[in-house]
């Protein structure tokens, strides 16, 4: 995992909550609800660094931008990347 000073249980709960985010993004993508991409991306951008997941922070920035620009192709790519990120840590 990481060399974080945060308790392992806290990091595990953080990753588990990202599964909820992924489900929300998948639903939003199907409905073309871009505000969800903006919101989840913004939240990830703000909290991922706390857990030293700097790659997820970058993904959050990209998700937010995809939502703002309503870029369907990029949103689909990012959903896949987010799913892989979660799988690699679960």
Z-matrix of the N, CA and C atoms (Angstrom, degrees):
N
C 1 1.461
C 2 1.520 1 107.49
N 3 1.319 2 119.23 1 -115.97
C 4 1.453 3 121.48 2 -179.60
C 5 1.511 4 109.18 3 -131.33
N 6 1.331 5 115.74 4 169.36
C 7 1.458 6 121.16 5 177.89
C 8 1.520 7 110.54 6 -92.33
N 9 1.294 8 117.10 7 27.22
C 10 1.452 9 123.90 8 -176.65
C 11 1.520 10 111.82 9 -62.20
N 12 1.324 11 115.02 10 151.94
C 13 1.461 12 121.49 11 174.60
C 14 1.531 13 110.87 12 -84.01
N 15 1.312 14 116.96 13 -4.97
C 16 1.460 15 121.36 14 179.91
C 17 1.527 16 109.70 15 -76.21
N 18 1.335 17 116.60 16 146.39
C 19 1.471 18 119.71 17 177.93
C 20 1.532 19 111.30 18 -60.59
N 21 1.307 20 115.79 19 140.85
C 22 1.470 21 122.10 20 -179.29
C 23 1.531 22 111.38 21 -56.29
N 24 1.326 23 117.54 22 -38.44
C 25 1.470 24 121.02 23 179.87
C 26 1.529 25 110.78 24 -63.23
N 27 1.314 26 116.55 25 -36.68
C 28 1.459 27 120.27 26 179.31
C 29 1.536 28 110.69 27 -67.89
N 30 1.307 29 115.86 28 -41.00
C 31 1.461 30 120.65 29 178.15
C 32 1.525 31 109.75 30 -64.72
N 33 1.328 32 116.50 31 -42.46
C 34 1.468 33 120.74 32 179.47
C 35 1.529 34 110.63 33 -61.12
N 36 1.341 35 117.75 34 -44.25
C 37 1.475 36 120.83 35 178.44
C 38 1.528 37 110.54 36 -62.89
N 39 1.309 38 116.82 37 -38.64
C 40 1.466 39 120.51 38 178.56
C 41 1.529 40 110.06 39 -59.80
N 42 1.311 41 116.53 40 -47.40
C 43 1.470 42 120.58 41 179.86
C 44 1.529 43 110.80 42 -64.09
N 45 1.321 44 117.64 43 -40.95
C 46 1.471 45 120.73 44 178.16
C 47 1.527 46 111.12 45 -61.01
N 48 1.326 47 117.48 46 -38.58
C 49 1.466 48 120.44 47 178.39
C 50 1.520 49 111.73 48 -67.25
N 51 1.295 50 116.91 49 -25.05
C 52 1.468 51 119.15 50 177.60
C 53 1.530 52 110.58 51 -68.26
N 54 1.323 53 117.79 52 -25.45
C 55 1.462 54 120.23 53 175.64
C 56 1.529 55 110.51 54 -63.46
N 57 1.325 56 116.50 55 -36.07
C 58 1.465 57 121.17 56 175.81
C 59 1.530 58 109.87 57 -65.40
N 60 1.325 59 115.73 58 -41.05
C 61 1.471 60 119.96 59 176.99
C 62 1.523 61 110.84 60 -61.31
N 63 1.320 62 116.36 61 -43.33
C 64 1.462 63 120.16 62 -179.66
C 65 1.526 64 110.53 63 -61.59
N 66 1.316 65 117.03 64 -44.35
C 67 1.473 66 120.50 65 178.62
C 68 1.528 67 110.69 66 -61.22
N 69 1.331 68 116.94 67 -40.93
C 70 1.470 69 120.66 68 178.82
C 71 1.519 70 110.60 69 -64.73
N 72 1.322 71 116.99 70 -40.13
C 73 1.465 72 120.79 71 179.18
C 74 1.527 73 111.51 72 -67.63
N 75 1.324 74 117.00 73 -39.11
C 76 1.465 75 120.12 74 178.61
C 77 1.527 76 110.48 75 -63.34
N 78 1.313 77 116.66 76 -42.51
C 79 1.465 78 121.03 77 177.48
C 80 1.532 79 110.04 78 -65.04
N 81 1.311 80 115.96 79 -44.18
C 82 1.473 81 120.50 80 179.79
C 83 1.520 82 110.91 81 -62.66
N 84 1.332 83 116.85 82 -39.05
C 85 1.462 84 120.22 83 179.69
C 86 1.526 85 110.35 84 -62.70
N 87 1.316 86 116.16 85 -44.31
C 88 1.471 87 120.63 86 179.85
C 89 1.522 88 111.47 87 -61.41
N 90 1.334 89 116.77 88 -31.43
C 91 1.467 90 121.49 89 -177.79
C 92 1.527 91 112.79 90 -100.12
N 93 1.338 92 116.12 91 1.85
C 94 1.476 93 121.76 92 -177.44
C 95 1.527 94 110.75 93 54.82
N 96 1.320 95 114.66 94 45.50
C 97 1.465 96 122.74 95 179.45
C 98 1.532 97 107.92 96 -97.76
N 99 1.314 98 116.36 97 86.18
C 100 1.458 99 122.33 98 -170.50
C 101 1.525 100 113.68 99 -70.30
N 102 1.310 101 117.19 100 -24.08
C 103 1.465 102 119.86 101 179.29
C 104 1.533 103 111.46 102 -61.12
N 105 1.318 104 117.33 103 -32.97
C 106 1.461 105 120.57 104 178.09
C 107 1.520 106 110.82 105 -64.80
N 108 1.323 107 116.95 106 -39.06
C 109 1.467 108 120.63 107 176.62
C 110 1.527 109 110.18 108 -62.47
N 111 1.321 110 116.10 109 -42.20
C 112 1.466 111 120.35 110 178.14
C 113 1.524 112 111.06 111 -62.70
N 114 1.320 113 116.42 112 -46.24
C 115 1.463 114 121.01 113 -176.42
C 116 1.523 115 111.69 114 -67.18
N 117 1.326 116 117.44 115 -51.02
C 118 1.460 117 120.30 116 -178.07
C 119 1.529 118 109.99 117 -65.77
N 120 1.318 119 116.67 118 -42.45
C 121 1.460 120 119.83 119 178.01
C 122 1.516 121 111.59 120 -59.21
N 123 1.318 122 116.29 121 -43.89
C 124 1.460 123 121.01 122 179.78
C 125 1.530 124 110.89 123 -63.45
N 126 1.313 125 117.18 124 -41.86
C 127 1.468 126 120.96 125 178.81
C 128 1.528 127 111.14 126 -63.91
N 129 1.325 128 116.59 127 -43.91
C 130 1.465 129 119.91 128 178.64
C 131 1.518 130 110.74 129 -63.79
N 132 1.312 131 115.70 130 -41.48
C 133 1.464 132 120.70 131 178.30
C 134 1.526 133 109.75 132 -57.91
N 135 1.312 134 116.53 133 -36.79
C 136 1.451 135 121.21 134 -176.77
C 137 1.517 136 115.41 135 -83.52
N 138 1.347 137 118.45 136 -28.54
C 139 1.466 138 117.91 137 -173.09
C 140 1.525 139 115.12 138 -113.14
N 141 1.310 140 119.17 139 -16.20
C 142 1.468 141 120.55 140 -176.08
C 143 1.525 142 112.23 141 -64.48
N 144 1.323 143 117.08 142 -37.53
C 145 1.469 144 119.61 143 -179.12
C 146 1.527 145 111.69 144 -64.88
N 147 1.310 146 117.25 145 -30.01
C 148 1.467 147 121.23 146 177.66
C 149 1.527 148 110.34 147 -58.23
N 150 1.324 149 115.27 148 -34.69
C 151 1.461 150 121.30 149 -179.61
C 152 1.533 151 111.86 150 -96.53
N 153 1.330 152 115.41 151 9.34
C 154 1.463 153 123.13 152 179.08
C 155 1.521 154 113.21 153 62.87
N 156 1.332 155 115.95 154 31.40
C 157 1.461 156 122.22 155 175.19
C 158 1.532 157 107.62 156 -102.46
N 159 1.319 158 115.13 157 72.89
C 160 1.463 159 119.95 158 -174.10
C 161 1.525 160 112.12 159 -68.03
N 162 1.337 161 116.95 160 -27.88
C 163 1.459 162 120.06 161 175.21
C 164 1.525 163 110.82 162 -67.40
N 165 1.317 164 116.40 163 -35.27
C 166 1.471 165 120.33 164 177.29
C 167 1.528 166 110.70 165 -71.82
N 168 1.319 167 116.36 166 -34.45
C 169 1.462 168 120.46 167 175.43
C 170 1.533 169 109.60 168 -58.88
N 171 1.319 170 116.57 169 -45.68
C 172 1.465 171 121.62 170 177.92
C 173 1.527 172 110.43 171 -62.86
N 174 1.315 173 117.27 172 -41.97
C 175 1.459 174 121.53 173 177.47
C 176 1.526 175 110.54 174 -61.18
N 177 1.323 176 116.78 175 -39.67
C 178 1.467 177 121.05 176 177.14
C 179 1.526 178 111.73 177 -61.05
N 180 1.310 179 116.65 178 -43.12
C 181 1.468 180 121.17 179 177.70
C 182 1.524 181 109.81 180 -59.68
N 183 1.332 182 115.97 181 -44.06
C 184 1.463 183 120.89 182 -179.42
C 185 1.531 184 111.87 183 -67.95
N 186 1.333 185 117.02 184 -38.49
C 187 1.469 186 120.42 185 177.25
C 188 1.531 187 110.71 186 -63.11
N 189 1.305 188 115.82 187 -43.80
C 190 1.465 189 119.90 188 179.53
C 191 1.526 190 110.26 189 -61.61
N 192 1.316 191 116.64 190 -44.03
C 193 1.472 192 120.85 191 179.84
C 194 1.527 193 110.92 192 -64.37
N 195 1.332 194 117.27 193 -41.36
C 196 1.471 195 120.87 194 178.48
C 197 1.522 196 110.26 195 -61.19
N 198 1.331 197 116.48 196 -38.55
C 199 1.461 198 120.22 197 177.62
C 200 1.518 199 112.07 198 -67.34
N 201 1.322 200 115.82 199 -42.52
C 202 1.468 201 120.14 200 -179.95
C 203 1.528 202 111.98 201 -63.62
N 204 1.332 203 116.34 202 -37.71
C 205 1.462 204 120.73 203 -177.63
C 206 1.531 205 113.08 204 -94.11
N 207 1.339 206 115.42 205 -4.31
C 208 1.469 207 121.37 206 -178.95
C 209 1.531 208 110.90 207 55.21
N 210 1.312 209 115.06 208 43.25
C 211 1.461 210 122.20 209 -177.30
C 212 1.523 211 109.41 210 -88.46
N 213 1.310 212 115.08 211 98.07
C 214 1.465 213 121.60 212 -174.32
C 215 1.525 214 112.43 213 -63.37
N 216 1.313 215 116.94 214 -44.03
C 217 1.465 216 120.69 215 -178.58
C 218 1.532 217 110.93 216 -63.67
N 219 1.316 218 116.77 217 -44.25
C 220 1.461 219 120.95 218 179.18
C 221 1.529 220 110.90 219 -67.56
N 222 1.314 221 117.07 220 -39.86
C 223 1.461 222 120.81 221 178.22
C 224 1.533 223 110.57 222 -60.65
N 225 1.299 224 116.87 223 -41.49
C 226 1.464 225 120.70 224 178.99
C 227 1.529 226 110.69 225 -64.16
N 228 1.314 227 116.86 226 -42.79
C 229 1.469 228 121.29 227 178.10
C 230 1.537 229 110.66 228 -61.94
N 231 1.318 230 115.04 229 -43.18
C 232 1.462 231 120.16 230 -178.28
C 233 1.527 232 112.13 231 -68.72
N 234 1.318 233 117.07 232 -35.50
C 235 1.468 234 120.24 233 175.14
C 236 1.529 235 110.36 234 -59.65
N 237 1.308 236 116.09 235 -43.81
C 238 1.457 237 120.50 236 178.43
C 239 1.523 238 110.61 237 -63.44
N 240 1.316 239 116.89 238 -44.70
C 241 1.468 240 120.99 239 179.56
C 242 1.527 241 111.34 240 -63.15
N 243 1.319 242 116.85 241 -39.34
C 244 1.461 243 121.50 242 179.67
C 245 1.525 244 109.87 243 -65.81
N 246 1.327 245 116.73 244 -43.75
C 247 1.459 246 120.69 245 177.07
C 248 1.519 247 112.01 246 -59.91
N 249 1.324 248 116.83 247 -41.54
C 250 1.465 249 121.05 248 178.32
C 251 1.525 250 110.83 249 -66.91
N 252 1.325 251 116.57 250 -37.47
C 253 1.465 252 120.75 251 178.76
C 254 1.537 253 109.36 252 -60.41
N 255 1.321 254 115.59 253 -47.91
C 256 1.463 255 120.43 254 -179.75
C 257 1.522 256 110.91 255 -63.03
N 258 1.323 257 116.70 256 -47.01
C 259 1.475 258 120.93 257 -178.76
C 260 1.520 259 112.27 258 -58.93
N 261 1.320 260 116.17 259 -37.39
C 262 1.459 261 120.42 260 -178.41
C 263 1.523 262 112.71 261 -68.81
N 264 1.343 263 116.23 262 -17.17
C 265 1.467 264 120.16 263 -176.38
C 266 1.532 265 113.08 264 -114.56
N 267 1.306 266 116.72 265 -1.49
C 268 1.473 267 120.44 266 -177.73
C 269 1.510 268 111.36 267 -90.54
